[in-house]
Amino acid sequence: MGLFSSCGPVFLKETSDASAFIEKMQELSEQATGECKKEIDKQIKIAGYGVAGEENIAFELKNSGMDMFILHDIYLEHEELSAQIDYLIVAKKHIYIIECKNLIGNIEIDNKGAFIRTYELYGRKVKEGIYSPITQNERHLNVLKAVRKEAKNAVQKFFFERNFENSYKSIVCLANSRTILNDKYAKKEVKNKVVRADQLIALLKKMEKESKNEKISEKEMRNLAEFFLKASKPNKSDYVVKYE
């Protein structure tokens, strides 16, 4: 096998905690009544949207034809910080941290980087600001950086810090196929971080092709992905308890 042989897309972790959450909540819904049942069913619906969005992204990744190792839904902790990462992808030139958003409605990004969502509710158009998923994913990136840095010696830490921004890339993926993304007023650095699911693979291929980073071997890719898989911990937050 050659140093840069083709491996295609490989899932090292494909399962999600959200599916288990939905199953537990469905069991509670059968026992609940009144307002509690309404709230449980609402949470099931919201979680279902998230799972559907992540499945859309999984489909795109599986059919990408790209050499990469993929981790779905990993939870990292460092001191008091934590990060629930939807997808971590180790490719030949970059490591991608993907935040999946399966939002109802259309998304506009203004020249200040603010995210504005527009949708219809009971025949009325609603326009509202939402918390920036770019900011959210940057926090995830900081936790991942701290976890990886902790495993290195002093010399390795120096080079890791210097090359981190060039190697680790944040992407927000809008998974709803009906969502229209209007980013014509957004700054270039923001545009480069937000993409619809059907354009995700094109973006990844473009970033890999244009990068001047040296390629790493399949063995190095797998070792790096397995490091983060081993570092992933069970999420201690059990939201089901609240409704029990």
Salt bridges, closest charged atoms under 4 A:
GLU14 OE2 - LYS62 NZ 2.42
GLU35 OE2 - LYS38 NZ 3.54
ASP41 OD2 - LYS37 NZ 3.77
GLU54 OE1 - HIS72 NE2 2.66
ASP67 OD2 - LYS92 NZ 3.99
GLU77 OE1 - LYS236 NZ 3.90
GLU99 OE2 - LYS101 NZ 3.35
GLU99 OE1 - HIS140 ND1 3.64
GLU128 OE2 - ARG117 NH2 2.73
GLU138 OE2 - LYS193 NZ 3.16
GLU150 OE2 - HIS78 NE2 3.70
GLU161 OE1 - LYS145 NZ 3.08
GLU161 OE2 - LYS149 NZ 2.41
ASP198 OD2 - ARG196 NH2 2.81
GLU208 OE2 - HIS94 ND1 3.27
GLU210 OE1 - LYS206 NZ 3.34
GLU226 OE2 - ARG222 NH1 3.62
